[in-house]
Amino acid sequence: MWEKSASFILRKRVLLMFITILMTIVMGYFATKIQLTYDLPKIVPPTDPEYQAYVEFKSTFGDDGNVILLGLKSEKIYQKDFFNAYYRLSKELEKTDGVQNVISFPTLQILTRVDSIREMRLIPLSTDTAATQQEVDSLWEVIRSQLFYRDLAVKTDGSFVITGVTLKKERLNDKGRIDVINAIDNLAQKFEKEQGVEFQISGLPYIRTIFSAKINKELKLFTLLSLVVCAAIMLLFFRSFSSLLYSLIIVAITLLWSLGYIGILQYKITAVIGVIPPLIVIIGITNCIYLLNKYHAEYRSHSNKTKALVRVVSRIGKAAFLTNFTTAVGFGVFYFSGSPIMKEFGLVAFLSIMSVFVISMVTVPIMFSFLPSPTYKQTRHLENKYLGSFIDAIYWQVQNRRKVIYGITIVIMALSVWGMFKLDALGHVIDDIPAKDKISTDLKFFEKEINGVMPLEIVIDTKKPNGVKDTRTLQKMERLSRQLAKMPEFSRPVSIAELMKYANQAYNGGDSLDYRIPSALELGSITSYIPNRKGSQNLLKGFVDSTYQKARISIQMADVGSDILPGVRARVQAEIDSIFPKEEYTVNLTGTSMLFMKNNQFLVDSLFQSVTMALVVITLLLVSLFGTWRMIIISLIPNIIPLIVTSGVMGFFDIYLKPSTVIVFSIAFGISVDFTIHFVAKYRIELKKHHFRIRESVKATLHETGTSMIYTAIILFCGFSIFDFSTFGGTMWLGILTTLALVVSLLTNIFILPSMLLSIEKRRMQREMKVKPILPLAEEAEEEEND
């Protein structure tokens, strides 16, 4: 089959090249349609009850994470010139395209009773800048009396002011949000420079936008770096610019196909999918090196270019397919994780890696068929004496010091298992942002001043229309708000209860002593003054639903982490249960913070299931290749050890389980099995060549496959090492842990695997090798035919 495929590729090379170019142009077109995501990652499936509750909340009350906060701590806020400058800044923010409204201390909207129209109206605190310091002092007296804005616009002690910028709904999940954020940033920086102060900026829209911009920047940077690093190593190996140039063309084609899949499937770039393009570059270069190495070896043996190119496909086609397939499976199983974001990652990665195989197997023979035959200089890398001596030294250790190798392995495994018990799953909303990054430092600032900015929502369903208008319901909401305000993780809650207290204050002339829940008798008079219509004067919009059956309590909280959040939720639920009788009310916790907790736990659980599935699928593949369980166990041991060692290192160094670190296990296992497949398949052939003389067979196998494994490991090591320099913590650990796992995989496959093969008795090995594999590799099948 593979020999016929090779002949077909070379006979139809012009047609196949034309089809490849045409398909690449199509894929390139779809690659231009790729967009960044600005929404929360879709991790839990759409059928999840908590996710559905969150979607229902947004459809009823609107987004919970649509406010950008600008915090400022300065004594200048009481000075006339600064007050006026801040007033002008607030007005400029209001005029910014994409901004819905702005709440800031110089432009507060004061709820006022207007008897002439029998309505409560929001009247601006001031309509122009202040003329005198006395006027500023008077305005501050009014601000202090507006208890509704306490800890929302001005901290209770007056030491800290907050400006809330609400974005329009249509800009929240649109690329135009970048322009809005940049405009706000520019205005803030201009103000900082003029006034000699510093803003702290936070809020989910701001964090997500900056996060997405960083993803886009790193996607381009690491794709370029992976090309440069892999190209440099390839040039070092082959000492040929033509080999390098055409290999880079092939890699560029595979990269465009990978991006094209994202565009065709209408997926958006996330932190997870952003890893795929650099990964494809690394795998593409590795495939090219593997194929070129075989091409040069074949050409040197008989000096026939066409025959060498045919044998590149016919002799290693199936092995290359299986190694790419096992790597693709390592990623592809995430499609079955149940998580939309990981489903997208798994599908794109699987399609991209299999496309790498097809493109490299087709284009390498075609491109090099048009080029002159390899020169001696281009094939001199096959005579690497230093590498040969290094492999001889490895074989000597394997033959003479197997007990030492086993002993060291047992000690390392024992330590790793100990470390595994220290392993824990922990996540934060801004988990991947470095602690010294301004996003992190600003968030910590807000957590110190107002206990955080992460949204938490409580939805109270009274089970009957107009139930929210009941004084008892308002009093219960007020009681719950007081209890929540005592918790150190929460900022001051805001709800319809707070609004009715503010309305009571306004109805009674603005005295702060009247900031309280109105009595049943007062409530009717006050609500008759509250306008209930569309527009900016609809005071109840966002607090209750249209039937007054449901109301919300909005809280902002600290990014406490997935380990503490369940305990916080339990305490909140206990307070809810003690205040709201279940027969009268249905109360649910939702919002970004609760969804994050659900996302984190669901993702870790589903990723473990996916990694387990990858182990099962690849084990079944080994069954089809090697036929007997003893050989399967021997093949699995060198591949399981790296996973255990990586887990142990994570445990000892407090590297927590999260999406970016769990992926490492699947990547490492898929690539490590590639080493084993090449080694054991070649070992079967060498055993027959050497009439079941195990030592000679192991030595010959080490010399041929050991060289390829070391070359491949160097490429992969350097390729994944570029992720070590990521500004995202998760991507950085992905690079570090994957390189660690790859090093351990290489060591286990060139030390432990040969040691175990040498430890098997000759008679037992003869029985094992007589079992024919279900899927014999091309070279093995060819050897059998020659015999």
Residue, then its C-alpha position, 0 to 999 in steps of 0.5 A: m500500500w505505502e509503496k503504491s502511495a509513494s509511486f502515485i505521489l511522484r507520478k502525480r506530483v504536479l497535480l498533487m502540488f497544485i491541489t496542495i497550493l489551492m487548498t492552502i490558499v483556501m485555508g489562508y482565506f479562512a485564517t483571515k476570518i479568525q477572531l479573538t474571544y472577549d467572553l468568559p471561556k465556555i468550559v461547562p457544557p450548555t446543558d449544565p444546570e448552573y450554566q443555564a441558570y447563569v444564561e437565564f440571569k443574563s437574559t433577565f438582568g443583563d451582564d454581571g461583568n460589564v463595568i470597568l473600575l478606575g480607583l484613585k487614592s489621593e488627598k487631592i480629591y478635595q481640592k478645587d482644581f483637581f475636582n474640576a479636572y476629574y469632572r472633565l475626565s468623567k465627561e470625556l469618559e461619558k462621551t467615549d464611543g461604547v460607554q453606556n454610563v459613568i458613575s464618579f464622585p463629581t458627576l453623581q446622579i442624585l435621586t430627588r423627589v420632584d413633586s411637580i411631576r410626581e416622580m423621583r428623578l436623577i439630578p446631576l450633582s453639578t452641571d459644570t466645574a466648581a467656581t470656588q473651593q467653598e462650592v467644592d466643599s459643599l458638593w462633598e457634603v452632598i456626596r457624603s450624604q448619599l449613602f447609596y453611593r457609599d463604597l460604590a463611588v466613594k469609600t466610607d472613610g473618604s480615602f478612596v474614590i471609584t469611577g465605574v464605567t459601564l460598557k454598552k452590551e454590543r461592545l462587551n464581546d466584540k473586537g471593538r471593545i479593544d478601542v473602548i479600553n484603549a480610549i479609557d486607558n489613554l484618558a486615564q494616562k493623560f489625567e495621571k500625567e497632568q495631575g501627578v496621580e496614578f489610577q488602578i484599573s480593574g473589572l472583568p471587561y478590562i481584565r478580559t480585554i487585556f488578557s485577549a490582547k496578550i494572547n494575540k501578542e503571544l500567539k504571533l511571538f511564539t509562532l515566530l520563535s518556534l519557527v526561528v528556534c526549530a529552523a536554527i536546530m534544523l540548519l545545525f543538523f543538516r547544514s543545508f539552506s535548501s533543506l531548511l528553506y523547503s522544510l519551512i515552506i512545508v511548515a508554513i503550509t501546515l500552519l496555514w491549514s491549522l489556522g484555516y481549521i479555526g476559521i472554518l469551524q468559526y472558533k475564536i482564539t483562546a489561551v488554549i487554542g493559542v497554543i496550537p500554531p506554535l505546536i504545529v510548527i514544532i511537530g511539522i519541523t520534527n516530521c521534516i527532520y524525520l523524513l529528510n533523515k530517512y531520505h539522506a540515509e536511503y540515498r547514501s546507501h544506493s545513490n538513487k534519488t527516486k528510489a530513496l524518495v519512494r522508500v521514504v514513504s513506503r518504509i516509514g509511511k505507516a510508522a510516521f502515520l502511527t506516531n502522528f496519530t498517537t500524538a493527535v489522539g493525545f490532543g484529540v481526546f479532549y474533544f470528548s471532555g464535555s467542555p466546549i473550549m476543550k472540545e474546540f482545542g481537541l478537534v483543531a489539534f487533531l485535524s492539524i496534526m493529521s494534516v501535518f502528516v498528510i502534507s509532509m508525506v506528500t510535499v517532502p517527496i514532491m519538493f525534493s524530487f525537483l531538487p538536485s540529489p543530496t551532496y556529501k555535505q548535506t548527508r554528512h550529519l549521518e556520520n556523527k561520531y560523537l553521537g555514535s560514541f554517546i549511544d555506545a556509552i548508553y548501551w554499555q550502561v544498559q548491558n552492564r549496569r541494569k541493576v543500577i538503572y532499575g535502582i535509580t528508577i525505583v528511588i525516583m518513582a518512590l519520590s515522585v509518588w510521594g510528591m503526587f500526594k502533595l498535588d492539588a487543584l487550584g485556580h484563580v480567575i486571573d490565574d495565568i497573569p503574573a503576580k507583578d503584572k499591573i492587572s494583578t497588582d491593580l486587582k489586589f489594590f481593589e481587593k484591599e480597598i473594597n474587597g474585590v471586583m469579581p461579580l457574584e449574583i444572588v437571584i431571589d424568586t418570590k414565586k409570585p408576580n409583584g412579590v418583590k414589592d412586599t415589605r417583608t421581601l425587602q427586609k429579608m434582602e436587607r438582612l441578607s445584605r447586612q450579613l454578607a457585608k460582614m464577610p471579608e471576601f465581599s464588597r458592599p451588596v447592592s439590590i432593590a432593597e438599597l434602592m428603596k432605602y435611597a428612594n425613602q431618603a429622597y422622598n423625605g427630603g434627602d436626609s441620610l437618617d431616612y436611608r432605610i427600608p420604608s414601612a408598608l404604609e410608606l412603600g405605596s407612596i414611594t413606589s408611585y413616585i418611581p418611574n417605570r419606563k424605558g430610558s435612563q430614568n428607569l430606576l428599577k432596570g437591572f434590579v428586578d424583572s418585568t413582573y417584580q417576581k425576581a430580584r437580584i443582590s449584586i456583590q463584588m468579591a475577591d479572587v479567593g481561588s477555587d479552594i476557598l470559594p466552595g467554603v464561601r459559597a457554603r457560608v452564603q447558602a447557610e445565611i440564605d437558608s436562615i433568612f428565606p423560607k424555601e416554601e416561599y422563595t427560591v434563591n440561587l447563587t450565580g454570576t461569574s464567580m460561581l460559574f468560575m468555581k463550576n468551570n474549574q472543577f468540571l475542567v479538571d475532572s473532565l481533563f483527567q477523564s480525557v487523559t485516561m481515555a488517551l491512555v486507553v486508546i494508545t494502549l489499544l494501539l499498542v495491542s494492535l502493534f505488538g500483539t502480546w500483553r508482556m510487550i505491551i506492559i514493557s512498552l507502557i512502563p517507559n511512558i508511564i514513568p514520565l507522567i508520574v515523575t511530572s506529577g511528583v515535581m508538580g506536587f513538590f513545587d506547588i504547581y497546581l492542577k489546572p487546564s494548562t498543566v493537565i494538558v501536559f500529561s496527554i502531550a507527553f504521553g502521546i509523544s513518548v509513545d512515538f519513541t517506544i513505537h519506533f524502538v520496539a518496531k525496529y527491535r522486532i526487525e533486528l531480532k530476526k536479522h540477528h537470529f534472536r541474539i538479544r544483545e546485538s539486536v538491542k545495540a543495533t536498535l539503539h544506534e538507529t532509533g536512538t539517533s532519531m529519538i535524540y534529534t527529535a527530543i532536541i527539537l521538541f525540547c527547544g520547541f516547547s522551551i519557548f513557552d517558558f518565557s510566556t507571560f501567562g503562568g499556565t503557558m509557562w508551566l506548560g512549557i516547563l513541564t512538557t520539556l521535563a516530561l520529554v527529557v524523562s521520556l527520552l531517558t526511559n526509552i533509551f535506558i529503561l526500555p532496552s534494559m527490560l528487553l535485555s532482561i527477558e530470556k531469549r526463549r521467552m523473547q522468541r515466543e513473544m516475537k512469533v506473535k504477529p502484530i495486527l498492524p505490522l509496520a511497513e519496514e517489518a512487513e518488508e523484512e518478512e517478505n525479504d525473508 
